Amino acid sequence: MSKYINKVFTGLAERNQEQFEFLQATKEVLESLEPVLEQNPEYEKASILERLVEPERQIMFRVLWEDDNKNIKVNRGFRVQFNSAIGPYKGGLRFHPSVNLSIIKFLGFEQIFKNALTGLQMGGAKGGSDFNPKRKTDEEVERFCQSFMTELQRHIGDCTDIPAGDMGVGAREIGYLFGQYRKLTNRFDGALTGKSPGWGGSLLRPEATGYGVVYFAQKMLESKERDLQNKVCTVSGSGNVAIYTIKKLEEIGAIPVTISDTKGAIYQKTGINLQTLKRIKEVERGSLEDYMRAHPDAIYTPIEKYVDHRNPIWSVPCYAAFPSATENELTKEDAQELIKNGCVCVSEGANMPSTPGAVDVFLRNNISYGPSKAANAGGVAVSGLEMAQNSQRQKWDIGRVDEELKQIMHTIYHNANKAAEAYGHPGNLIFGANIAGFIRVADAMLAQGRI
């Protein structure tokens, strides 16, 4: 790490000592930018790094709501508007008990580069709450969303900040949020993405992240004259990203054999039954324990039986792995197990799901590794396409959206790969994605002056 980069990171760490996830994300990016700064001294002169790691705006607010028993509940709400140099703020809302300022800042920082890589005009932001929508009634979720949006609507708009969904925020939550936004602002505009296609949403938005992760993996493997057809794949998680990663893998002839949730993990040698999974998670909103009733041939491991707290999914022999649950879920030991069992490709569906130790293992073993800011950009890419459709008051057919998504994912791969080669790290898509995204944002910041 150069003297300048070290100075920037040291100052950042002193100001954000308890924000582990945020510091992890910024350190990875800053370390990869050294060759760029050496060749472009104007970035240091303009203090681009200092400006980049500090959010343009951080909003924290109280969310007051009432449960079905008339009890008053209080949660915290967040919106971190990180960088708007290349377009209005864009990033999802996460509802999960683990949400805190560090999580939101790490996600918002990553979103800057992810959005830049798509080539679309979107800045970086993230938001959410420590509210847990699980085991809440529809009426409770509705009341919470209405209270959350009562404050958030002051800070968003189709030309300012356009939130979307993330963990815990699906079609139900987006509907409640948009309804309250419309009531309070008297506007029907593109201030939220992830809406239902019947009232302004884009086709393929629920599928986009999962599909994009697979398209990116295909492109990585294609460069080595490999493919996923008839190959065993492991997928973690069982939410939106995991479900549609599995769907696309099945469509191209791969065999996804694992899923997981907060209670345990499933391994089914013959392949995960997508219909059963969608019924449990999207209709019944149940846990994977219910999966066993329909498929007794599957092996279920409850979380309390995990050895050393490690998800058994990563011990299953596979050709490709798709970590799609949450940050830092895949450890150095898990990565070593994957390599030992024949894994040649990892494409990240969750945000920063691999620890730094795991990433080192992947790079040292020269596997095809797609970092999340590149591989899982499909969701925000289609959100950007939804923004375009809203602006034009149009609705594109599913074939057009899918083709646009595929082309964006391929472009992200090519741009990241090209940047990695240009700056002395051929094949390292972490460096490539960070560098390609940074240059686009940094040049826009320089062009717009000292703001």
Buried (B, 14 or more C-beta within 10 A) or exposed (E): BBEBBEEBBEEBBEEBEEBEBBBBBBBBBBBBBBBBBEEBEEBBEBEBBBBBBBBBEBBEBEBBBBBEEEEEBEBBBBBBBBBBBBBBBBBBBBBBEBBBBBBBBBBBBBBBBBBBBBBBBBBBBBBBBBBBBEEBEEEBBBBBBBBBBBBBBEBBBBEEBBBBBBBBBBBBBBBBBBBBBBEBBEEEBBBBBBBEBEEBBBBBBBBBBBBBBBBBBBBBBBEEEBBBEEBBBBBBBBBBBBBBBBBBBBEBEBBBBBBBBEEBBBBBEEBBBBEBBBBBBBEEEEBBBEBBEEBEEBBBBEEEEEEEEBBBBBBBEBBBBBBBBBBBBBBBBBBBBBBEBEBBBBBBBBBBBBBEBBBEBBBEBEBBBBBBBBBBBBBBBBBBBBBBBBEEEEBBEEEEBBEBBBEBBBBBBBBBBBBBBBBEBEBBBBBBBBBBBBBBBBBBBBEEEEE
